[in-house]
Amino acid sequence: MDNQWKRFIKGESVESEVTPTIYRSWQRSLEYHVDHTLVSNQDILTTSRLSERRDSQESLIRASEPVLPYIFNLLGSNNYTVLLGDNDGYIIEAVGDTHFMSKAQKVNLSPGASWREEIRGTNAIGTALRDNSPISVFGWEHFVHDNHFLACWAAPIQNSQGIPLGVLDISGEANPDRQKILNIAMMGASMIEKNLRLFELENQLKFYQEGSKLASSLLQQGFLAIDHNGIITNINAYGAGLLGRRQEEIIGQPAGDVFSTPKGWMLNGHSLNLHLKDRSGKEITSHLNQVVNNSGKTLGAVGTLNISKATSLSNTMWIGNSVLSQRMLARVSKIASTRSSVLINGESGTGKEIISRTIHQLSSRSEGPFVALNCASLPATLIESELFGYVDGAFTGARRGGKPGKFELANNGTIFLDEIGDMPLNVQVALLRVLQEKEVSRIGDTKALKIDVRVIAATHKDLSVLVTEEKFRLDLYYRLKVITLELPPLRERTEDIPDLVRYFIDKTCNSLELPLLGIQEEVFSYLSSHSWPGNVRELENCIESMVALAEGPVLTVEDLPDEIRQSLQNKSVTKAEPLLNQQTKQAILYALNQTNGKIAPAAKLLGIGRNTLYRKMKDLGVNI
Ligand SMILES: Nc1ncnc2c1ncn2[C@@H]1O[C@H](COP(=O)(O)OP(=O)(O)OP(=O)(O)O)[C@@H](O)[C@H]1O
């Protein structure tokens, strides 16, 4: 039976008696000087090299994992082994019957061995890979005599360009139904190819998804996706921030529930507009374009989410969604529905004025005026006339025709008295009278004018201490603190920082007519680690200068002021108070010198508010 092989080895011509594929492979085996008498022990990987090779072929192994046992079961007999070879002919996986596998092992037909033609002569694995075509190699068709007990079928596993990535082999003892088993091998190879394509698609999809996730997170605009059932399938962090909620609270919700008031859905040809107005008057609009597939079926809609221009730059909007902010806003809306006086306590720049405006706007007086007066910014002698006004000739220097006071101007609305702790005692008496009698008389006038004004007072000082020091009247204190509201400093609600920063970037870019700048995520950790003694005002000034001086389209750590860039390292360093005071005093004097003693520009130069500057000047004994 092995006559043809014997005669070929002797050098006789047998070309017409064997299939051309086998004949060509025998000839190549001769050229490779393969020893036809002996099983080669060459090119067998050590266990560690084999596991490295398996690692490098991870997707081929994963794709064949369910296929090899399936093919083995399909063969319906134990006299086979199903092998996976890589593109170098190394066997990297085997499933089969232990009895046959131990026989196969004797000729190195087992994991770790390479069955390239160059090493083992004609064989199904090596020849299928060499010809990139399915093949069966039976008995004496193997070039090496010791392999003549084998019957093998192999089919290459190709990528989508037809390049062989590996090979699926079925080996056993000779079987008469040569074509049937070859078909099974080909089917196995094609199943592995399909799995590989699926992985490729999964990877591509993941790549696109990751890409779009990154793009939407970098987007300094809200991004929203809604499926054809109206369910929100994606919203970026910025968009969620605009809605004052977290991404995970919104994704999966019906869009109609999230955008409930006042206008809801508006379908308009191929686009869709959504509106939302929240408690503080912030209005959000979303413009979405429908996405359709090739057959015109609507898959959903994607688009942007913005604060509508009309309200985006209003200075009455409270930005921040931390637990503390939420708690405070809930209290503010309750306060707004009452008529009582309010006393707001909070450090400078925490938003006392903005929250007073919010109370006014949410109240039934919102159509009336909101009038603010800072008691620390005026000399004691002027406060009274500012508050109550005066008649013609009331005092030397009085304006001809007189002047209405802030109370008169605030009639039917709200008066906001900032830094009330700095109000002189004599004015406190007059204020108390106005509050009790609900009428005001201009200085020098005998007539009283009925007024209906809600008073919101604010201070960064502890008024009860001022009362014990007899700098503040107890009766006025009680009159004002009917309702109190504590504004937490920014360092206690650092979760608000990202929203505030994005808002200030938007606001500054708008006012400087610059294209909207992005911000590197890392910047937030620096901003959150700073203690912000000047609170939101200091943060606002910091962002304004970062935007104005920005080098590129995205604000980075490099754009941060030095002291904030160093704040992460300096957090543990204790402050040397007296030195700090000295330096603050010097900075104030320098700024005043630069601005010829003008308060507003000096405050701007220092990056603090006017009121803070007045207060610091008072505390540090700086006079102009
Ligand atoms: N939550 C906030 N959202 C948006 N802007 C804010 C917020 N809090 C403060 N600001 C901004 O910070 C700046 C300071 O706020 P505001 O004047 O209300 O603080 P304040 O507590 O009254 O300060 P001061 O006591 O020094 O007068 C303002 O420009 C204000 O618009």
The ligand as an SDF file (V2000), in Angstrom:
LIG
                    3D

 31 33  0  0  0  0  0  0  0  0999 V2000
  -24.3360   79.5220   43.6540 N   0  0  0  0  0  0  0  0  0  0  0  0
  -23.9240   80.4710   42.8210 C   0  0  0  0  0  0  0  0  0  0  0  0
  -24.1730   80.3570   41.5160 N   0  0  0  0  0  0  0  0  0  0  0  0
  -23.7340   81.2830   40.6490 C   0  0  0  0  0  0  0  0  0  0  0  0
  -23.0300   82.3530   41.0120 N   0  0  0  0  0  0  0  0  0  0  0  0
  -22.7610   82.5250   42.2860 C   0  0  0  0  0  0  0  0  0  0  0  0
  -23.1990   81.5980   43.2820 C   0  0  0  0  0  0  0  0  0  0  0  0
  -22.8020   82.0260   44.4830 N   0  0  0  0  0  0  0  0  0  0  0  0
  -22.1480   83.1590   44.2590 C   0  0  0  0  0  0  0  0  0  0  0  0
  -22.1210   83.4700   42.9570 N   0  0  0  0  0  0  0  0  0  0  0  0
  -21.4570   84.6130   42.3290 C   0  0  0  0  0  0  0  0  0  0  0  0
  -20.3890   84.9790   43.1850 O   0  0  0  0  0  0  0  0  0  0  0  0
  -20.3350   86.3590   43.3530 C   0  0  0  0  0  0  0  0  0  0  0  0
  -20.5710   86.6680   44.8230 C   0  0  0  0  0  0  0  0  0  0  0  0
  -21.9060   86.3790   45.1730 O   0  0  0  0  0  0  0  0  0  0  0  0
  -22.7530   87.3160   46.1490 P   0  0  0  0  0  0  0  0  0  0  0  0
  -22.4810   88.7710   45.8660 O   0  0  0  0  0  0  0  0  0  0  0  0
  -24.1600   86.8780   46.1210 O   0  0  0  0  0  0  0  0  0  0  0  0
  -22.0520   86.8940   47.5200 O   0  0  0  0  0  0  0  0  0  0  0  0
  -22.2010   87.5680   48.9510 P   0  0  0  0  0  0  0  0  0  0  0  0
  -22.2330   86.4550   49.9230 O   0  0  0  0  0  0  0  0  0  0  0  0
  -23.3570   88.5260   48.9610 O   0  0  0  0  0  0  0  0  0  0  0  0
  -20.8320   88.3300   49.0770 O   0  0  0  0  0  0  0  0  0  0  0  0
  -20.4730   89.5990   50.0600 P   0  0  0  0  0  0  0  0  0  0  0  0
  -20.8880   89.2180   51.4180 O   0  0  0  0  0  0  0  0  0  0  0  0
  -18.9980   89.7230   49.8970 O   0  0  0  0  0  0  0  0  0  0  0  0
  -21.2290   90.7400   49.4890 O   0  0  0  0  0  0  0  0  0  0  0  0
  -21.3960   86.9710   42.4560 C   0  0  0  0  0  0  0  0  0  0  0  0
  -20.8090   87.3250   41.2180 O   0  0  0  0  0  0  0  0  0  0  0  0
  -22.3700   85.8470   42.2520 C   0  0  0  0  0  0  0  0  0  0  0  0
  -22.9960   85.9490   40.9930 O   0  0  0  0  0  0  0  0  0  0  0  0
  1  2  1  0
  2  3  1  0
  2  7  2  0
  3  4  2  0
  4  5  1  0
  5  6  2  0
  6  7  1  0
  6 10  1  0
  7  8  1  0
  8  9  2  0
  9 10  1  0
 10 11  1  0
 11 12  1  0
 11 30  1  0
 12 13  1  0
 13 14  1  0
 13 28  1  0
 14 15  1  0
 15 16  1  0
 16 17  2  0
 16 18  1  0
 16 19  1  0
 19 20  1  0
 20 21  2  0
 20 22  1  0
 20 23  1  0
 23 24  1  0
 24 25  2  0
 24 26  1  0
 24 27  1  0
 28 29  1  0
 28 30  1  0
 30 31  1  0
M  END
$$$$
